[in-house]
Amino acid sequence: MSARHDGRALITKRTLAGATVLALVGGAAACSGSDLAIEPVENPRTAVLPGEDPAGAALALSAALFAASDVAMLAPAEDAEAVTALLPHLPRLPSPLLLGTDQAVADELERLGAGTLVVAEGTDLAGLEDGREVVEIDPSDEEPGLPRVANQEPKPAVSLLVDTALEAPTPALASAVASAVGGTVVEMPDGDLGRSSETVAAAKAAAGEDATTGVLALGAAFGETTALIDMLGKLGAMAQLPGGGTTVFPGRRMIAAYGTPGVPSLGILGEQGLEETLTRVQEMAADYDDLAEEPIVPAFELITTLASSDPGGDGDYSSELGVEGLREWVDAAGEAGVYVVLDLQPGTTDFLTQARRYEELLTAPHVGLALDAEWRLLPGQKHLAQIGSVTAAEVNEVSTWLADLTAEHSLPQKVLILHQFNLSMISDRQDVDTSRPELAITLHADGHGTHEDKLATWRALQQGLPGGIRMAWKNFIDEDTPMFTPEETYDLEPRPWFVSYQ
């Protein structure tokens, strides 16, 4: 072993298994021969990268961000502390950072042409050091000696969207590597570009003029690459929801006034005029502001077709309100930042037939739909003689139509509420299709009574509930004994995403 002193630090040099090892102490800049070259990828194509395994995420980032690199950092895959200790040095050495010593890492080092490895002191390289220069640094040293890197020509910046729910240290590693090569990093919880106005703005900025280049998304939550490109392209023209963003949940929770205009007996929405109802529901929503981490958005759940004891001219035992009569309420709600759910009580007709009547209103970005199966009759049945019901197949017909409508008009995600207080109300509920990202399907626990009765219904409705359906709750001002307070409502498990008052 030989040693020399350069006036700043002691560098010891030894040879192990064909590798030159530099053990660095202090702030010396180590290099054997000429400066090392690092070549980032110019204009990487938009892609979703795997992020669920930290080692796999590191490999994917290296492949996406670096065309070649004479040097790479390396840390044990299972040693999060060693990884974390290397991250602060990436701004001075903007190189790939790989985890582990398996064949995939060996192959990536060959692709990069990495002849120098920077590792934490004592790292077992398992043969990867053969033929390479190895620089060991003390992770506790804030300014260790690092190889010198040749000046790089400026490269177009890449944008990296990171799902912050990924396993540590993946989010921190990805952010540090991308930032080191001049990239912009945007944190996207659960890979949700539309969660808020902030995430939408960040995603739009990341895409710039061309959604097909320069955006990398880390984590399976972003979906397939084609879906990411499609969403980035749509965000520029897509209207946002009340409260901001394009995804209904989990970016907000809603507090709604239920009823129909001018009919006080059906709920609080009909107990006063339009302007007074807007004020009332905004005040109701404000009662929840301090109870939730998410923004609280006021809403109308507006009974649009009313169950009737009279068969009416069309014989379906349902009285349908006209589009023009509802427009004033829908438009005023949108201007006031209030979401609107059109509630259907179809009698003996089917839900899709009634939903189509209101297609014009449903093309508004702040309007969703509710299916109230209690009032869905079979031929020969009458309201209040029995509880109505709907099949999963009929629900799926509506959801497919509504999702297609949403996609066709490039609308933000829509609420689709399914009312239920009895398991028989939705037959074959396990077959309800929750696969369409255009919809936020929500099961509304629509029963009244004592606290014990309502909680029993709440628990029963969650049994066997298909994945992807969120829970909603209704408070009955007159029928509940007593009515849940806002605090009690939000103490429910799970916490409801939509709460209506009747």
PyMOL commands that set and color helices and strands:
alter all, ss='L'
color gray80, all
select helices_A, chain A and resi 54-65+80-89+103-112+170-180+189-191+197-207+220-222+225-235+264-266+268-270+274-286+323-335+351-357+359-362+373-375+392-408+423-425+429-431+451-462+486-490
alter helices_A, ss='H'
color red, helices_A
select strands_A, chain A and resi 2-5+10-16+19-24+38-40+47-49+66-69+71-75+97-99+116-120+133-137+159-162+184-187+215-218+253-259+296-307+318-320+339-344+367-372+390-391+414-420+426-427+439-445+470-475+498-501
alter strands_A, ss='S'
color yellow, strands_A
deselect
rebuild
show_as cartoon
